[in-house]
């Protein structure tokens, strides 16, 4: 059966919980005596349920991807600090000037612990592009801020700007990781404290950028 045309807005508002008490009572009373509107209400409720499930699934998937970046950037930061400690008092065969240059490169890539608290720049209503010099510490802080934004969206699917910001973080992480692995190889060739080229390779090697999923509106 077909729903009453003049009840469509009320039915949608009833499902979304957007009606005031008076209109809620009117809508509920109407569907008890109108089979067409009752069927339409059940259809809308089923659609909203599917959308909520889809939103939670996508939110969980993006959250897990962001947490992978957080974990990998934290591991890389700690690797950097460990490597820097070995170069603080380098072995005799490593020139002090070379050690100083390598320590500067390590510091730039690892970043400072305070950088992790920088977060994402911009306002609260739109997620801006990731800005600033990249380091593992800064990427960790930006990923943490992005995770908070994603998880604050309740059962809603993440908006496209959140996926774009995640993609920006991935590109920054992968570029920083490539520079870090190159630096690891250089230090490994110096055989600092037994370290050799290829030791301590970070896993996962890269973070994957996925396309923005289609919206749940396809269920309508």
Secondary structure as UniProt FT lines:
FT   HELIX           5..7
FT   HELIX           8..16
FT   HELIX           21..33
FT   HELIX           35..88
FT   TURN            92..93
FT   HELIX           96..110
FT   HELIX           113..117
FT   HELIX           136..151
FT   TURN            152..155
FT   HELIX           160..189
FT   TURN            190..191
FT   HELIX           192..194
FT   TURN            197..200
FT   HELIX           216..219
//
